[in-house]
Amino acid sequence: MSRDALLTDLYQLTMLQAYHRQGMAETAVFEFFVRDLPDQRGFLLAAGLEQVLEYLETLRFDADDLAWLRDSGRFDDDFIDALAGFRFGGDVDAMPEGTVCFANEPLLRVTAPLPEAQLVESRVINLLHLETLIASKAVRCVLTAGGRQLVDFGMRRAHGAEAALLAARATYLAGFAGSATVEAGQRFGIPVFGTMAHSFVQAHADESDAFRDFALSQPDNVVLLIDTFDSEAGARKVVALAPELARHGIHIKAVRIDSGDLHEASVRVRAILDAGDLVETGIFCSGNLDEYKIARLVAGEAPINGFGVGTHVTTSNDVPYLDCAYKLQEYAGIARRKTSPGKATWPGRKQVWRIDDATGGPREDVVELVDVPGPDGARPLLQPVMRDGRRVSPAQPLGDLRAGVLAQLERLPESLRRLSGTPHYKVTIGAQLQALVERVDRRRVAGD
Amino acid sequence: MSRDALLTDLYQLTMLQAYHRQGMAETAVFEFFVRDLPDQRGFLLAAGLEQVLEYLETLRFDADDLAWLRDSGRFDDDFIDALAGFRFGGDVDAMPEGTVCFANEPLLRVTAPLPEAQLVESRVINLLHLETLIASKAVRCVLTAGGRQLVDFGMRRAHGAEAALLAARATYLAGFAGSATVEAGQRFGIPVFGTMAHSFVQAHADESDAFRDFALSQPDNVVLLIDTFDSEAGARKVVALAPELARHGIHIKAVRIDSGDLHEASVRVRAILDAGDLVETGIFCSGNLDEYKIARLVAGEAPINGFGVGTHVTTSNDVPYLDCAYKLQEYAGIARRKTSPGKATWPGRKQVWRIDDATGGPREDVVELVDVPGPDGARPLLQPVMRDGRRVSPAQPLGDLRAGVLAQLERLPESLRRLSGTPHYKVTIGAQLQALVERVDRRRVAGD
């Protein structure tokens, strides 16, 4: 991941210079939250915290950065000298990655001297937004796939390298089996999957030769792409080739279909494979899939064993961004609030309390000031993760976080499982928080 | 940018191992193209070539990559040893960045030994797709803004670090004035812009104090954000503060409004500024803007001097991906074609010929085999950019490419300037190319 301190908006640096000039370095509290959920998302899955913590731990201005800032002519030498020693030494409280969450709930709170909490805004949003966006899309596929294998195929049309890698991470966290992106395996230990492309078949004079060459080269993982010309003809060639491969001890694990009507094609291909004694050979499908298409294929009982899901998930195609923000809620011990039309914020340091239903699934949340005790039986979702710039505990393995998500999904109420229709999940703003809003607004009006 | 060789799909490596085993290393020709334009895009702006050339020039497997591949247990030692010496030594022909282009037109052609041309597929698509996607969205803002300043504000909700940086580059290429992302300035020499955030105002006990502190700290670039509480009240404070700042020789360059009805707010704020003798102080607007909102504000003659455009452009919100592909068109001297339903390709090495209209704008294109002479007066859009893995000429400065785009936009016919409605731009498939399709299909059927 990029650790460049200049990966930020210029205004963070111009504001920092003004803070520096005025000596404004008292404690600031910022919170990251999503203002509204789009209609196509009944809930979000919090993700990206690990990358935020890495960023905060390693953030510093190197010599090139300082030289560039000096050459820009926008900043005083005194300020640039101060940046040389810049470190993030604040506190972070956050929901664990993989937590089901909703609008107006802080997913993360930063408590630090104003310049430190301010500078990190752009990149903190950039990381939390991306992974939460993708995990929240991917989990919808997981909920509809009914246990069938899901693999991230989205690198090529993800928005750049980091989007591809973090989408692989976020989809795995959300319950995918793994990713086709090799570097995601190298960096995050995510299982990697791969078959063959149409070009492999095209480069051979004959499709059967392509299948044979591939199987002999990858005898332990034979998944043959059969739709380069015609899926049924391809399936018949697979059946014809199987006895020869069996003599080499090679088993054809699956065939892949990447185009056309996947339901119809899978039914016909299944029949051909079964008639050819390849009942153990699975059918894996891909091609602009999303949760809606998967739901239709599953509901129609298409004989498909797994799905490669790419572009629609790694770009979160139906909802390519969340209306999220990282806002100042308190400075120098005083709660703060912006009241811009349509963008007013909830002031103060807040906790999200979750009240579970009888099965342990989420029933209702309360957002309240952090020093107010929670409702009976409720559990606080934000946990301390960083103190004085250091992690409270080592990073949790990604596989454990993923297992937690899968366990959580089992207890998810029916209303949140639906792909469309506004779910009626209750998020209450606590009485003390409401009272604070009134006090902040009165104070500001009196001060005007 | 990431130069990691493992930033690819696993199947590229499994296919490479099979090619290695079979000694399949004859010349392959792949082309990158977009299958269909979405309704919301009358044309595309080709972008991302520079990053592709950097990637191809520097691509290699380092010791960590090779160790990871070995440990994965998926590959033969012999193949991994061969990867250690892997270099891209092929040829690239491409449209210059900033070229107006259309569906079914190759933007880039790679001619190289099969393994080299194959391995790079995932990352070549990833780079060309992202920048072409963003430039094609951004240019719509440029066409509607009528010369008003446009600044990229999109880092925070871009999909990761690379998306933010390359979106800054692509929007600048398309005619934006610059970006708020500091690192985009450092890496690409793009002009950077910045004002202040709401948190700056909120951290001060008094909004006027915030304005004064900011102006004194940034006397040469005073842009004050006036909508933290109420835009009109904010504008009156700016007017009240102006004489004091004038005594320090400080001129208030602009105010920024980031919420509410921007037309109404800008009219009222303009009146307040004018009445307060701040006729030279501009109004800069931001807040979920896109080309449609800009078009309405411009058509309504809102007194707005510039726009900060973020999320909608850096995520290409209405069209978050293009239906693009990088496909094998020829191998070992023989043209190749896939015929999958809905995804059939045009075989062979192709050139795009552009026929300009009387003003020098694009009138009609012809896609034809590369060795067929173009129509009279037509110019070929694909140019040699790399031979034997080396650039044909040094990278063109980004500012020059941008100037070329702006000149091209002046000559763009009215039908392509519209924000919606399918334009009737004619792209003809040449007679020789059509004849080749028939030959390839006959050959395949005969061979089956």
Interface residues (C-beta under 8 A of the other chain):
Chain A: M1 S2 D4 L6 L7 T8 D9 L10 Y11 Q12 L13 T14 M15 Q17 A18 Y19 R21 Q22 M24 A28 F30 D64 D65 W68 S72 R74 L114 Q118 E121 S122 R123 I125 N126 L127 H129 L130 L133 F153 M155 R156 R157 A158 H159 G160 A161 E162 A163 A164 L165 L166 A167 A180 T181 V182 E183 G185 Q186 V192 F193 G194 T195 M196 A197 H198 S199 F200 V201 Q202 A203 A205 D206 D213 F214 L216 S217 Q218 D220 N221 D227 T228 F229 D230 A233 D258 S259 G260 D261 T311 T315 S316 N317 P320 Y321 L322 C324 K327 L328 Y331 I334 R336 R337 K338 T339 S340 P341 G342 K343 R444 G447 D448
Chain B: M1 S2 D4 L6 L7 T8 D9 L10 Y11 Q12 L13 T14 M15 Q17 A18 Y19 R21 Q22 M24 A28 F30 D64 D65 W68 S72 R74 L114 Q118 E121 S122 R123 I125 N126 L127 H129 L130 L133 F153 M155 R156 R157 A158 H159 G160 A161 E162 A163 A164 L165 L166 A167 A180 T181 V182 E183 G185 Q186 V192 F193 G194 T195 M196 A197 H198 S199 F200 V201 Q202 A203 A205 D206 D213 F214 L216 S217 Q218 D220 N221 D227 T228 F229 D230 A233 D258 S259 G260 D261 T311 T315 S316 N317 P320 Y321 L322 C324 K327 L328 Y331 I334 R336 R337 K338 T339 S340 P341 G342 K343 R444 G447 D448
